Amino acid sequence: MKSPIVAPYPAARFRRAKHRPETRALVRENTLTTDDLIWPVFICDGENVEQPVTSMPGVVRRSVDLIVEAAKEAADLGIPAICLFPYTDPALKTSDCAEAWNPNNLSNRATRAIKKAVPNIAVMTDVALDPYNIDGHDGFVVDGQILNDETVDALVKQTLSQAEAGADVIGPSDMMDGRIGAMREALETHGHGNVMIMSYAAKYASAFYGPFRDAVGASGALKGDKKSYQMDPANTDEALRLVARDLSEGADMVMVKPGMPYLDVCRRVKDQFGAPTYAYQVSGEYAMLQAAGQNGWLDLDRVMLESLMGFKRAGCDGILTYFAPAAARALSKR
C-alpha cells in the first residue's frame, strides 16, 4: 500500500471533514444499504404459526403462510433476498435423508408460495442434509464417518428439487468436496442455467452456530461434531484454496461463515479473487448483540449497523443477517 501524502498541520485538519454530517457523507469510504442484506428465516409446519426461538431474541419460526408475509415485508423494505431454513418434523428425519429432495418438503413449499406471491424478491435456499438427517450431520454417516461422494450425489438431487421449486440462489452449506461442480453441471443439464450458486466456501467449525441449531432442531440430533468437513478456525490460507476451487467449479458467489470473527478472511478472499463475496452474521453473533442490547449494555441499533458496516469495510458485497428488517428500517431513517 502506498503511503498517503498528508500536508502538515494546520493545512491538514482531519476534523474539517467531520464538522458536519453532510461533509462526513462526502468522504465516507464505505456505504451500507438495504441492497446489501439477505434475510435468513426459519420455516415450520402448520398454518398461522409463529414459534419463538428462545436463544435468538426476536427470531421466530414461521409456517409457510407467514413466511410469505415475511417475504412481502422484506420486499417492501427493499431487501432483495430471503434465505429459507426448514425446521423439519423429527419423524421425517432419516438416515437416507430422502425428505431433502421431496418436492413437497417445507423449503420447496415455501419457495413456490413466495415466488407466486412476491415475485420481486429473490429466494435463496440451503443445500445440506443436516435438517433431514437423523444424525444431524450435513452428509451421510456410516460407522461414524461422513461420506463425501455419496453425499454429493444426494446434494445434487436436493439442488434440482429446489431449482424446480423456483429457487433463485442455491446455498450449499455442506462443505463436501466437489459438490459445486456436480451441482453446476446438474443445473445446466436440467435447464436451470440461470440459477445461481452462493457457495459456503469458507465455513468454519464454529461454536457460534449454537442458536441456529436450536432454530432448525438440529442440536439434539447432532452426534459428534463437524470438524472433519468444516474448516479449522486457525486456518486462512485454506479458505483461499477452497474459494478458488469453488469458483473454478462454477460458484457465482462465495461466502465466509461465521462473519465477525472472520473479517480477515473476508478481506483476503475479496482482495485475492474480486468475486462477489458474502458473509453470514450467524446466530451466535446476533444473539450476543441482542443480549447486550436487551441488558442495556450496548445501544443495539448502533452496534447492529456498526457490525454490518464492518462487513462492508472488510470487502463484503453483502451480508446474511437476522437483523435485516431492523437494519433496513434504521437505514431508511438516515
C-alpha positions as CSV (number, residue, x, y, z in Angstrom):
1,M,0.0,0.0,0.0
2,K,1.3,3.4,-0.9
3,S,2.0,5.9,1.9
4,P,-0.6,8.7,1.9
5,I,0.5,12.3,1.3
6,V,-0.6,14.4,4.2
7,A,0.1,18.2,4.5
8,P,1.4,19.5,7.8
9,Y,-1.0,20.9,10.4
10,P,-2.8,23.2,10.2
11,A,-3.0,22.8,6.4
12,A,-4.3,19.3,7.1
13,R,-7.1,19.2,9.6
14,F,-8.9,15.9,9.5
15,R,-11.6,17.3,11.7
16,R,-12.7,19.6,8.8
17,A,-14.5,16.8,7.1
18,K,-16.0,15.6,10.4
19,H,-17.5,19.0,11.2
20,R,-20.9,18.4,9.5
21,P,-23.0,15.3,8.7
22,E,-23.0,16.4,5.0
23,T,-19.2,16.6,4.7
24,R,-18.8,13.3,6.7
25,A,-21.0,11.7,4.0
26,L,-18.9,13.2,1.2
27,V,-15.7,11.5,2.4
28,R,-17.3,8.2,3.6
29,E,-15.3,5.3,2.2
30,N,-18.0,2.5,2.5
31,T,-21.7,2.5,2.3
32,L,-24.3,0.2,3.7
33,T,-27.7,-0.1,2.0
34,T,-30.6,-2.5,2.0
35,D,-29.2,-3.9,-1.2
36,D,-26.5,-5.5,0.9
37,L,-28.9,-7.5,3.0
38,I,-30.2,-11.1,2.8
39,W,-32.7,-12.2,5.5
40,P,-32.4,-15.8,6.8
41,V,-35.8,-17.1,8.0
42,F,-37.0,-20.3,9.6
43,I,-40.0,-22.4,8.3
44,C,-42.2,-24.7,10.4
45,D,-45.3,-26.8,9.7
46,G,-48.8,-25.6,10.3
47,E,-50.8,-22.6,9.4
48,N,-50.7,-19.1,11.1
49,V,-47.9,-20.5,13.3
50,E,-45.1,-18.5,14.9
51,Q,-42.7,-20.2,17.3
52,P,-40.1,-18.0,19.1
53,V,-36.5,-19.2,19.0
54,T,-35.5,-18.8,22.7
55,S,-31.8,-18.4,22.0
56,M,-32.4,-15.8,19.3
57,P,-34.5,-13.0,20.7
58,G,-36.8,-11.5,18.1
59,V,-36.4,-14.5,15.7
60,V,-39.3,-16.9,15.1
61,R,-40.1,-20.0,13.1
62,R,-43.0,-19.3,10.7
63,S,-45.4,-21.5,8.9
64,V,-45.4,-21.2,5.1
65,D,-48.3,-18.7,5.0
66,L,-46.5,-16.4,7.4
67,I,-43.2,-16.9,5.6
68,V,-45.0,-15.4,2.6
69,E,-45.9,-12.4,4.7
70,A,-42.3,-12.1,5.9
71,A,-41.2,-12.1,2.2
72,K,-43.7,-9.3,1.5
73,E,-42.3,-7.3,4.4
74,A,-38.8,-7.8,3.2
75,A,-39.7,-6.7,-0.3
76,D,-41.5,-3.6,1.0
77,L,-38.3,-2.7,3.0
78,G,-36.2,-3.1,-0.2
79,I,-34.4,-6.2,1.0
80,P,-33.5,-8.1,-2.2
81,A,-33.4,-11.7,-1.0
82,I,-34.7,-14.0,1.7
83,C,-33.0,-17.3,2.7
84,L,-35.0,-20.3,3.8
85,F,-34.1,-22.8,6.5
86,P,-36.6,-25.5,7.5
87,Y,-37.5,-26.9,10.9
88,T,-38.1,-30.5,9.8
89,D,-40.5,-32.7,11.8
90,P,-38.2,-35.2,13.7
91,A,-40.4,-38.0,12.3
92,L,-39.2,-37.1,8.8
93,K,-35.5,-37.3,9.7
94,T,-34.0,-40.5,8.4
95,S,-30.6,-41.9,7.7
96,D,-31.2,-41.7,3.9
97,C,-32.3,-38.1,4.2
98,A,-35.0,-38.5,1.5
99,E,-37.0,-35.6,2.7
100,A,-34.2,-33.3,1.5
101,W,-35.3,-33.7,-2.2
102,N,-39.1,-34.3,-1.5
103,P,-40.8,-31.8,-3.9
104,N,-43.3,-31.0,-1.2
105,N,-40.9,-30.5,1.7
106,L,-41.1,-27.3,3.8
107,S,-38.4,-25.5,1.9
108,N,-39.9,-26.2,-1.5
109,R,-43.4,-25.4,-0.5
110,A,-42.3,-22.1,0.9
111,T,-40.3,-21.3,-2.2
112,R,-43.2,-21.9,-4.5
113,A,-45.5,-19.8,-2.3
114,I,-43.1,-16.9,-2.1
115,K,-42.4,-16.9,-5.8
116,K,-46.1,-16.8,-6.5
117,A,-47.0,-14.1,-4.1
118,V,-43.8,-12.0,-4.0
119,P,-42.1,-12.3,-7.5
120,N,-39.9,-9.3,-6.8
121,I,-37.8,-10.9,-4.2
122,A,-35.1,-13.5,-4.7
123,V,-35.3,-16.8,-2.8
124,M,-32.1,-18.4,-1.6
125,T,-32.2,-22.0,-0.3
126,D,-29.9,-24.1,1.9
127,V,-28.4,-27.3,0.4
128,A,-27.2,-29.7,3.1
129,L,-28.6,-32.9,4.7
130,D,-28.5,-31.8,8.4
131,P,-32.1,-30.7,8.6
132,Y,-33.2,-34.1,7.3
133,N,-30.5,-36.4,8.8
134,I,-31.3,-38.4,11.9
135,D,-27.6,-38.0,12.8
136,G,-27.7,-34.2,12.5
137,H,-24.8,-34.1,10.0
138,D,-24.5,-32.4,6.7
139,G,-23.7,-35.7,5.0
140,F,-24.4,-39.4,5.2
141,V,-22.9,-41.1,8.2
142,V,-21.6,-44.7,8.1
143,D,-19.7,-46.2,11.1
144,G,-19.2,-42.6,12.4
145,Q,-17.6,-41.4,9.2
146,I,-19.2,-38.7,7.0
147,L,-19.3,-40.0,3.4
148,N,-18.3,-37.4,0.8
149,D,-19.1,-38.7,-2.7
150,E,-22.3,-40.4,-1.7
151,T,-23.4,-37.2,0.0
152,V,-22.6,-35.1,-3.1
153,D,-25.0,-37.3,-5.2
154,A,-27.7,-36.6,-2.7
155,L,-27.0,-32.9,-2.6
156,V,-27.4,-32.8,-6.4
157,K,-30.9,-34.3,-6.0
158,Q,-31.7,-31.7,-3.3
159,T,-30.3,-28.9,-5.6
160,L,-32.5,-29.9,-8.5
161,S,-35.5,-30.2,-6.3
162,Q,-35.0,-26.7,-5.0
163,A,-34.4,-25.3,-8.5
164,E,-37.5,-26.9,-9.8
165,A,-39.5,-25.3,-6.9
166,G,-38.2,-21.9,-8.2
167,A,-35.2,-21.1,-6.1
168,D,-33.1,-18.2,-7.5
169,V,-29.9,-18.9,-5.5
170,I,-28.7,-22.3,-4.2
171,G,-26.6,-22.1,-1.0
172,P,-24.6,-25.3,-0.5
173,S,-23.6,-25.2,3.2
174,D,-22.4,-28.8,3.5
175,M,-18.7,-28.4,2.8
176,M,-18.3,-31.7,0.9
177,D,-15.5,-31.8,-1.7
178,G,-16.6,-31.5,-5.3
179,R,-20.2,-30.5,-4.7
180,I,-20.2,-27.2,-6.6
181,G,-19.0,-28.7,-9.8
182,A,-21.6,-31.5,-9.6
183,M,-24.4,-29.0,-8.8
184,R,-23.5,-26.7,-11.6
185,E,-23.4,-29.5,-14.1
186,A,-26.8,-30.8,-13.0
187,L,-28.3,-27.3,-13.1
188,E,-27.0,-26.7,-16.6
189,T,-28.1,-30.1,-17.8
190,H,-31.6,-29.8,-16.4
191,G,-32.4,-26.4,-17.8
192,H,-31.6,-24.3,-14.7
193,G,-28.7,-22.3,-16.1
194,N,-29.9,-19.1,-14.5
195,V,-30.0,-20.5,-11.0
196,M,-27.0,-19.0,-9.1
197,I,-24.8,-20.8,-6.6
198,M,-23.6,-19.0,-3.5
199,S,-21.1,-21.4,-2.1
200,Y,-20.4,-21.6,1.6
201,A,-16.8,-21.8,0.6
202,A,-15.1,-20.9,3.9
203,K,-17.4,-22.4,6.5
204,Y,-15.7,-22.8,9.9
205,A,-16.3,-25.5,12.5
206,S,-17.5,-22.7,14.9
207,A,-19.1,-22.6,18.3
208,F,-21.1,-19.6,17.1
209,Y,-23.8,-21.8,15.4
210,G,-25.5,-23.0,18.6
211,P,-28.7,-20.9,18.4
212,F,-29.1,-21.7,14.7
213,R,-29.1,-25.4,15.5
214,D,-31.8,-24.7,18.1
215,A,-33.8,-22.9,15.4
216,V,-33.7,-25.8,12.9
217,G,-34.0,-28.5,15.5
218,A,-30.5,-30.0,14.9
219,S,-29.0,-29.5,18.4
220,G,-30.3,-32.7,19.9
221,A,-29.9,-34.7,16.7
222,L,-26.2,-34.0,16.2
223,K,-23.9,-36.9,17.1
224,G,-20.3,-35.8,17.5
225,D,-19.0,-32.6,15.7
226,K,-18.4,-31.3,12.2
227,K,-14.7,-30.8,12.3
228,S,-14.0,-33.5,9.7
229,Y,-15.6,-31.4,7.0
230,Q,-15.9,-27.8,8.2
231,M,-12.8,-25.6,8.5
232,D,-10.4,-25.3,11.3
233,P,-10.7,-21.8,12.9
234,A,-6.9,-21.5,12.9
235,N,-6.7,-21.5,9.0
236,T,-6.9,-18.8,6.5
237,D,-4.8,-20.0,3.6
238,E,-7.1,-23.0,3.3
239,A,-10.0,-20.6,2.9
240,L,-8.4,-19.2,-0.2
241,R,-7.8,-22.6,-1.7
242,L,-11.4,-23.6,-1.0
243,V,-12.7,-20.4,-2.6
244,A,-10.5,-20.8,-5.6
245,R,-11.8,-24.4,-6.1
246,D,-15.4,-23.4,-5.8
247,L,-15.1,-20.5,-8.2
248,S,-13.4,-22.8,-10.7
249,E,-16.2,-25.3,-10.4
250,G,-18.9,-22.7,-11.1
251,A,-19.9,-20.9,-8.0
252,D,-21.3,-17.4,-8.8
253,M,-20.7,-16.0,-5.3
254,V,-18.8,-17.2,-2.2
255,M,-19.5,-16.9,1.5
256,V,-17.4,-16.7,4.7
257,K,-19.2,-18.1,7.8
258,P,-19.2,-17.0,10.6
259,G,-18.8,-13.3,9.9
260,M,-17.4,-11.0,12.6
261,P,-14.7,-13.4,14.0
262,Y,-13.5,-13.9,10.4
263,L,-13.4,-10.5,8.8
264,D,-9.7,-11.0,8.0
265,V,-10.8,-14.0,5.8
266,C,-13.4,-11.8,4.1
267,R,-10.8,-9.3,3.2
268,R,-8.3,-11.8,1.9
269,V,-11.0,-13.5,-0.2
270,K,-12.1,-10.2,-1.8
271,D,-8.6,-9.0,-2.4
272,Q,-7.5,-12.3,-3.9
273,F,-10.4,-13.1,-6.2
274,G,-12.5,-10.0,-6.7
275,A,-15.6,-12.3,-6.8
276,P,-18.9,-11.4,-5.2
277,T,-18.1,-12.1,-1.5
278,Y,-20.7,-12.5,1.3
279,A,-20.5,-13.1,5.0
280,Y,-23.1,-14.7,7.3
281,Q,-23.6,-12.9,10.6
282,V,-24.5,-16.1,12.3
283,S,-26.9,-16.8,15.1
284,G,-24.3,-16.6,17.9
285,E,-23.2,-13.2,16.7
286,Y,-26.8,-12.0,16.5
287,A,-27.6,-13.5,19.9
288,M,-24.7,-11.8,21.6
289,L,-25.6,-8.3,20.3
290,Q,-29.3,-8.8,21.2
291,A,-28.4,-9.9,24.7
292,A,-26.2,-6.9,25.3
293,G,-28.8,-4.6,23.9
294,Q,-31.6,-6.1,26.0
295,N,-29.5,-5.7,29.1
296,G,-28.7,-2.1,28.3
297,W,-25.0,-2.7,27.9
298,L,-24.9,-1.6,24.3
299,D,-27.1,0.6,22.1
300,L,-28.5,-2.2,19.9
301,D,-29.4,-0.1,16.8
302,R,-25.9,1.5,16.7
303,V,-23.9,-1.7,17.2
304,M,-26.2,-3.5,14.7
305,L,-25.3,-1.0,11.9
306,E,-21.7,-0.7,13.0
307,S,-21.3,-4.5,12.9
308,L,-22.8,-4.6,9.4
309,M,-20.6,-1.8,8.2
310,G,-17.6,-3.8,9.4
311,F,-18.5,-6.4,6.8
312,K,-18.6,-3.8,4.0
313,R,-15.3,-2.4,5.2
314,A,-13.8,-5.9,5.1
315,G,-14.7,-6.2,1.4
316,C,-18.1,-8.0,1.5
317,D,-20.6,-7.3,-1.2
318,G,-23.5,-8.4,1.1
319,I,-24.4,-9.9,4.4
320,L,-26.8,-12.6,5.5
321,T,-28.2,-11.3,8.8
322,Y,-31.1,-11.8,11.1
323,F,-31.0,-8.0,11.6
324,A,-32.0,-7.4,8.0
325,P,-35.5,-6.0,8.6
326,A,-34.4,-3.9,11.6
327,A,-31.3,-2.7,9.7
328,A,-33.5,-1.8,6.7
329,R,-35.8,0.3,8.9
330,A,-32.8,2.0,10.5
331,L,-31.2,2.8,7.2
332,S,-34.4,4.3,5.9
333,K,-34.4,6.9,8.7
334,R,-30.9,8.1,7.8
